[in-house]
Amino acid sequence: LPPPGRLQLTEGEAEPAEFVLKGGAAVVGKCPEAQIRLKGMFDPAVAAIIRRLPEGYRIDPPDEGARGKTLLNGAPLNASQPLNHGDQLEVRGTLFRFHLQADPAKPDR
């Protein structure tokens, strides 16, 4: 698996303001199962699902009813996409930045 990544709140309201992605998947939304909880009145129950896979991180779109409310780097998230260091996730004005932590087992070259 890739090293842990983190989703950092940069604008808006959500809990927690910084979330370390250690497990296999994390839900962003208002539903009770969401690990990253949005606080806006009109935020979708599930805005996105972030998956940590052997080949890297991917972000999956919400269900059909919430499509168009979640943006990845300014474009609507309508299909599963790779999630890369520095990518920006936006849900109705709440902004997050994805950071991929350096792997301590791999020295810089």
Backbone as JSON Lines, residues from 0, in Angstrom:
{"i":0,"aa":"L","n":[0.84,-1.2,0.0],"ca":[0.0,0.0,0.0],"c":[0.88,1.25,0.0]}
{"i":1,"aa":"P","n":[0.36,2.35,-0.54],"ca":[1.12,3.6,-0.5],"c":[1.21,4.11,0.95]}
{"i":2,"aa":"P","n":[2.12,5.04,1.21],"ca":[2.2,5.6,2.56],"c":[0.9,6.32,2.9]}
{"i":3,"aa":"P","n":[0.65,6.55,4.2],"ca":[-0.58,7.25,4.58],"c":[-0.66,8.63,3.94]}
{"i":4,"aa":"G","n":[-1.84,8.98,3.5],"ca":[-2.09,10.31,2.99],"c":[-2.94,11.04,4.0]}
{"i":5,"aa":"R","n":[-3.12,12.34,3.78],"ca":[-4.0,13.08,4.68],"c":[-4.81,14.08,3.89]}
{"i":6,"aa":"L","n":[-6.03,14.27,4.35],"ca":[-6.93,15.24,3.77],"c":[-7.03,16.38,4.76]}
{"i":7,"aa":"Q","n":[-6.65,17.58,4.33],"ca":[-6.59,18.75,5.2],"c":[-7.64,19.76,4.78]}
{"i":8,"aa":"L","n":[-8.46,20.18,5.73],"ca":[-9.47,21.21,5.49],"c":[-8.77,22.54,5.26]}
{"i":9,"aa":"T","n":[-9.09,23.21,4.15],"ca":[-8.49,24.51,3.87],"c":[-9.52,25.64,3.9]}
{"i":10,"aa":"E","n":[-10.8,25.3,3.76],"ca":[-11.85,26.32,3.8],"c":[-13.18,25.64,4.09]}
{"i":11,"aa":"G","n":[-14.0,26.24,4.97],"ca":[-15.29,25.68,5.31],"c":[-15.26,24.97,6.65]}
{"i":12,"aa":"E","n":[-16.3,24.14,6.88],"ca":[-16.42,23.44,8.15],"c":[-16.56,21.94,7.93]}
{"i":13,"aa":"A","n":[-15.72,21.2,8.64],"ca":[-15.77,19.73,8.61],"c":[-15.01,19.23,9.83]}
{"i":14,"aa":"E","n":[-15.29,18.0,10.22],"ca":[-14.57,17.37,11.34],"c":[-14.07,16.02,10.89]}
{"i":15,"aa":"P","n":[-12.84,15.68,11.19],"ca":[-11.82,16.57,11.74],"c":[-11.26,17.5,10.66]}
{"i":16,"aa":"A","n":[-10.52,18.51,11.07],"ca":[-9.94,19.46,10.11],"c":[-8.79,18.83,9.34]}
{"i":17,"aa":"E","n":[-8.21,17.78,9.88],"ca":[-7.17,17.02,9.18],"c":[-7.4,15.54,9.48]}
{"i":18,"aa":"F","n":[-7.43,14.73,8.42],"ca":[-7.72,13.31,8.57],"c":[-6.62,12.51,7.89]}
{"i":19,"aa":"V","n":[-5.99,11.62,8.66],"ca":[-4.95,10.75,8.1],"c":[-5.62,9.5,7.56]}
{"i":20,"aa":"L","n":[-5.34,9.19,6.3],"ca":[-5.94,8.06,5.61],"c":[-5.05,6.83,5.8]}
{"i":21,"aa":"K","n":[-5.34,6.05,6.84],"ca":[-4.52,4.88,7.16],"c":[-5.17,3.58,6.7]}
{"i":22,"aa":"G","n":[-6.49,3.54,6.68],"ca":[-7.19,2.32,6.35],"c":[-7.4,2.15,4.86]}
{"i":23,"aa":"G","n":[-8.34,1.27,4.51],"ca":[-8.6,0.98,3.11],"c":[-9.48,1.99,2.42]}
{"i":24,"aa":"A","n":[-10.39,2.64,3.19],"ca":[-11.32,3.59,2.58],"c":[-11.8,4.59,3.63]}
{"i":25,"aa":"A","n":[-12.18,5.78,3.15],"ca":[-12.76,6.81,4.02],"c":[-13.88,7.51,3.26]}
{"i":26,"aa":"V","n":[-15.0,7.71,3.94],"ca":[-16.16,8.38,3.36],"c":[-16.13,9.85,3.77]}
{"i":27,"aa":"V","n":[-16.36,10.73,2.78],"ca":[-16.5,12.17,3.01],"c":[-17.98,12.49,2.82]}
{"i":28,"aa":"G","n":[-18.63,13.06,3.82],"ca":[-20.05,13.39,3.69],"c":[-20.7,13.67,5.02]}
{"i":29,"aa":"K","n":[-22.05,13.66,5.01],"ca":[-22.81,13.93,6.23],"c":[-23.39,12.68,6.87]}
{"i":30,"aa":"C","n":[-23.29,11.53,6.21],"ca":[-23.89,10.31,6.75],"c":[-23.19,9.9,8.05]}
{"i":31,"aa":"P","n":[-23.86,9.14,8.91],"ca":[-23.25,8.72,10.17],"c":[-21.96,7.91,9.98]}
{"i":32,"aa":"E","n":[-21.83,7.23,8.85],"ca":[-20.65,6.4,8.6],"c":[-19.44,7.19,8.11]}
{"i":33,"aa":"A","n":[-19.62,8.48,7.81],"ca":[-18.54,9.29,7.25],"c":[-17.42,9.5,8.27]}
{"i":34,"aa":"Q","n":[-16.19,9.23,7.85],"ca":[-15.04,9.5,8.7],"c":[-14.68,10.98,8.66]}
{"i":35,"aa":"I","n":[-14.98,11.64,7.54],"ca":[-14.75,13.07,7.37],"c":[-16.13,13.7,7.24]}
{"i":36,"aa":"R","n":[-16.59,14.33,8.32],"ca":[-17.97,14.8,8.41],"c":[-18.11,16.25,7.96]}
{"i":37,"aa":"L","n":[-18.94,16.45,6.95],"ca":[-19.25,17.8,6.46],"c":[-20.34,18.4,7.33]}
{"i":38,"aa":"K","n":[-20.34,19.73,7.46],"ca":[-21.28,20.39,8.36],"c":[-22.28,21.3,7.66]}
{"i":39,"aa":"G","n":[-22.18,21.45,6.34],"ca":[-23.08,22.34,5.63],"c":[-24.48,21.77,5.54]}
{"i":40,"aa":"M","n":[-25.48,22.66,5.58],"ca":[-26.88,22.23,5.57],"c":[-27.23,21.41,4.32]}
{"i":41,"aa":"F","n":[-26.65,21.79,3.18],"ca":[-27.02,21.14,1.93],"c":[-25.97,20.15,1.42]}
{"i":42,"aa":"D","n":[-25.0,19.81,2.27],"ca":[-23.97,18.86,1.87],"c":[-24.58,17.47,1.67]}
{"i":43,"aa":"P","n":[-24.06,16.7,0.71],"ca":[-24.6,15.36,0.45],"c":[-24.22,14.37,1.55]}
{"i":44,"aa":"A","n":[-25.04,13.32,1.69],"ca":[-24.76,12.27,2.66],"c":[-23.4,11.63,2.38]}
{"i":45,"aa":"V","n":[-23.14,11.35,1.11],"ca":[-21.84,10.83,0.69],"c":[-21.35,11.72,-0.45]}
{"i":46,"aa":"A","n":[-20.29,12.5,-0.19],"ca":[-19.74,13.39,-1.21],"c":[-18.69,12.68,-2.05]}
{"i":47,"aa":"A","n":[-17.94,11.76,-1.41],"ca":[-16.88,11.02,-2.11],"c":[-16.41,9.9,-1.19]}
{"i":48,"aa":"I","n":[-15.77,8.92,-1.81],"ca":[-15.12,7.83,-1.07],"c":[-13.68,7.78,-1.54]}
{"i":49,"aa":"I","n":[-12.76,7.88,-0.58],"ca":[-11.34,7.83,-0.89],"c":[-10.85,6.43,-0.55]}
{"i":50,"aa":"R","n":[-10.2,5.8,-1.53],"ca":[-9.72,4.42,-1.34],"c":[-8.2,4.38,-1.42]}
{"i":51,"aa":"R","n":[-7.62,3.64,-0.5],"ca":[-6.16,3.41,-0.48],"c":[-5.93,2.01,-1.05]}
{"i":52,"aa":"L","n":[-5.38,1.96,-2.24],"ca":[-5.17,0.7,-2.97],"c":[-3.68,0.46,-3.16]}
{"i":53,"aa":"P","n":[-3.28,-0.77,-3.48],"ca":[-1.85,-1.04,-3.69],"c":[-1.21,-0.12,-4.74]}
{"i":54,"aa":"E","n":[-1.96,0.25,-5.77],"ca":[-1.4,1.1,-6.83],"c":[-1.48,2.59,-6.51]}
{"i":55,"aa":"G","n":[-2.09,2.97,-5.39],"ca":[-2.19,4.37,-5.0],"c":[-3.59,4.72,-4.52]}
{"i":56,"aa":"Y","n":[-3.84,6.0,-4.35],"ca":[-5.14,6.47,-3.88],"c":[-6.06,6.74,-5.06]}
{"i":57,"aa":"R","n":[-7.36,6.46,-4.84],"ca":[-8.4,6.79,-5.82],"c":[-9.53,7.47,-5.07]}
{"i":58,"aa":"I","n":[-10.24,8.32,-5.78],"ca":[-11.42,8.96,-5.21],"c":[-12.61,8.6,-6.08]}
{"i":59,"aa":"D","n":[-13.64,8.08,-5.44],"ca":[-14.84,7.64,-6.14],"c":[-15.95,8.67,-5.94]}
{"i":60,"aa":"P","n":[-16.78,8.88,-6.97],"ca":[-17.84,9.88,-6.87],"c":[-18.97,9.4,-5.96]}
{"i":61,"aa":"P","n":[-19.82,10.35,-5.57],"ca":[-21.0,10.0,-4.78],"c":[-22.02,9.3,-5.66]}
{"i":62,"aa":"D","n":[-23.13,8.92,-5.04],"ca":[-24.2,8.29,-5.83],"c":[-24.78,9.3,-6.81]}
{"i":63,"aa":"E","n":[-25.6,8.82,-7.71],"ca":[-26.12,9.66,-8.81],"c":[-26.77,10.95,-8.32]}
{"i":64,"aa":"G","n":[-27.52,10.9,-7.24],"ca":[-28.24,12.08,-6.76],"c":[-27.35,13.22,-6.31]}
{"i":65,"aa":"A","n":[-26.11,12.93,-5.92],"ca":[-25.21,13.97,-5.42],"c":[-24.15,14.37,-6.43]}
{"i":66,"aa":"R","n":[-24.17,13.8,-7.61],"ca":[-23.16,14.14,-8.63],"c":[-23.25,15.62,-8.99]}
{"i":67,"aa":"G","n":[-22.09,16.2,-9.29],"ca":[-22.03,17.6,-9.64],"c":[-21.8,18.5,-8.43]}
{"i":68,"aa":"K","n":[-21.96,17.96,-7.21],"ca":[-21.74,18.74,-5.99],"c":[-20.33,18.56,-5.46]}
{"i":69,"aa":"T","n":[-19.61,17.59,-5.99],"ca":[-18.25,17.31,-5.55],"c":[-17.32,17.59,-6.72]}
{"i":70,"aa":"L","n":[-16.27,18.4,-6.46],"ca":[-15.32,18.76,-7.49],"c":[-13.93,18.27,-7.1]}
{"i":71,"aa":"L","n":[-13.18,17.79,-8.08],"ca":[-11.78,17.43,-7.89],"c":[-10.97,18.35,-8.8]}
{"i":72,"aa":"N","n":[-10.16,19.18,-8.19],"ca":[-9.36,20.17,-8.93],"c":[-10.22,21.03,-9.85]}
{"i":73,"aa":"G","n":[-11.43,21.39,-9.37],"ca":[-12.32,22.28,-10.09],"c":[-13.25,21.63,-11.09]}
{"i":74,"aa":"A","n":[-13.08,20.32,-11.34],"ca":[-13.93,19.62,-12.31],"c":[-14.87,18.66,-11.57]}
{"i":75,"aa":"P","n":[-16.1,18.5,-12.07],"ca":[-17.03,17.58,-11.41],"c":[-16.45,16.16,-11.31]}
{"i":76,"aa":"L","n":[-16.63,15.56,-10.14],"ca":[-16.19,14.18,-9.91],"c":[-17.31,13.26,-10.35]}
{"i":77,"aa":"N","n":[-17.26,12.78,-11.59],"ca":[-18.31,11.93,-12.14],"c":[-17.88,10.49,-12.33]}
{"i":78,"aa":"A","n":[-16.6,10.21,-12.15],"ca":[-16.07,8.85,-12.29],"c":[-14.89,8.71,-11.35]}
{"i":79,"aa":"S","n":[-14.53,7.49,-11.04],"ca":[-13.38,7.23,-10.18],"c":[-12.13,7.84,-10.8]}
{"i":80,"aa":"Q","n":[-11.32,8.52,-9.97],"ca":[-10.11,9.21,-10.44],"c":[-8.94,8.89,-9.52]}
{"i":81,"aa":"P","n":[-7.71,8.92,-10.04],"ca":[-6.56,8.84,-9.14],"c":[-6.51,10.09,-8.27]}
{"i":82,"aa":"L","n":[-6.07,9.95,-7.04],"ca":[-5.93,11.08,-6.13],"c":[-4.44,11.28,-5.9]}
{"i":83,"aa":"N","n":[-3.94,12.45,-6.26],"ca":[-2.51,12.73,-6.21],"c":[-2.19,13.83,-5.21]}
{"i":84,"aa":"H","n":[-0.93,13.86,-4.8],"ca":[-0.45,14.88,-3.87],"c":[-0.8,16.27,-4.39]}
{"i":85,"aa":"G","n":[-1.42,17.09,-3.54],"ca":[-1.76,18.45,-3.91],"c":[-3.15,18.61,-4.5]}
{"i":86,"aa":"D","n":[-3.85,17.52,-4.8],"ca":[-5.19,17.63,-5.37],"c":[-6.12,18.33,-4.39]}
{"i":87,"aa":"Q","n":[-7.1,19.05,-4.95],"ca":[-8.08,19.76,-4.15],"c":[-9.46,19.15,-4.34]}
{"i":88,"aa":"L","n":[-10.11,18.85,-3.23],"ca":[-11.48,18.33,-3.21],"c":[-12.38,19.43,-2.7]}
{"i":89,"aa":"E","n":[-13.47,19.7,-3.42],"ca":[-14.42,20.72,-3.0],"c":[-15.83,20.16,-2.98]}
{"i":90,"aa":"V","n":[-16.52,20.4,-1.87],"ca":[-17.92,20.0,-1.73],"c":[-18.69,21.23,-1.27]}
{"i":91,"aa":"R","n":[-19.42,21.85,-2.2],"ca":[-20.27,23.01,-1.89],"c":[-19.55,24.06,-1.06]}
{"i":92,"aa":"G","n":[-18.36,24.45,-1.47],"ca":[-17.62,25.51,-0.8],"c":[-16.7,25.05,0.32]}
{"i":93,"aa":"T","n":[-16.77,23.79,0.71],"ca":[-15.83,23.25,1.68],"c":[-14.66,22.66,0.9]}
{"i":94,"aa":"L","n":[-13.45,23.14,1.2],"ca":[-12.27,22.74,0.44],"c":[-11.32,21.91,1.28]}
{"i":95,"aa":"F","n":[-10.77,20.88,0.65],"ca":[-9.75,20.02,1.26],"c":[-8.57,19.92,0.3]}
{"i":96,"aa":"R","n":[-7.4,19.72,0.84],"ca":[-6.19,19.47,0.04],"c":[-5.68,18.09,0.45]}
{"i":97,"aa":"F","n":[-5.32,17.26,-0.55],"ca":[-4.78,15.94,-0.29],"c":[-3.26,16.01,-0.27]}
{"i":98,"aa":"H","n":[-2.67,15.45,0.78],"ca":[-1.22,15.41,0.92],"c":[-0.78,13.96,1.04]}
{"i":99,"aa":"L","n":[0.17,13.59,0.24],"ca":[0.73,12.25,0.31],"c":[2.02,12.35,1.12]}
{"i":100,"aa":"Q","n":[2.04,11.66,2.24],"ca":[3.21,11.71,3.11],"c":[4.34,10.9,2.51]}
{"i":101,"aa":"A","n":[5.55,11.34,2.74],"ca":[6.72,10.61,2.25],"c":[6.79,9.26,2.97]}
{"i":102,"aa":"D","n":[7.21,8.26,2.27],"ca":[7.37,6.93,2.84],"c":[8.7,6.87,3.57]}
{"i":103,"aa":"P","n":[8.67,6.73,4.93],"ca":[9.93,6.72,5.68],"c":[10.81,5.53,5.35]}
{"i":104,"aa":"A","n":[10.25,4.49,4.76],"ca":[11.04,3.3,4.41],"c":[11.82,3.51,3.13]}
{"i":105,"aa":"K","n":[11.49,4.55,2.35],"ca":[12.17,4.82,1.09],"c":[12.94,6.13,1.19]}
{"i":106,"aa":"P","n":[14.26,6.08,1.23],"ca":[15.03,7.33,1.33],"c":[14.91,8.14,0.04]}
{"i":107,"aa":"D","n":[15.01,9.47,0.18],"ca":[15.0,10.35,-1.0],"c":[16.25,10.1,-1.83]}
{"i":108,"aa":"R","n":[16.09,10.23,-3.14],"ca":[17.23,10.02,-4.03],"c":[17.57,11.27,-4.73]}
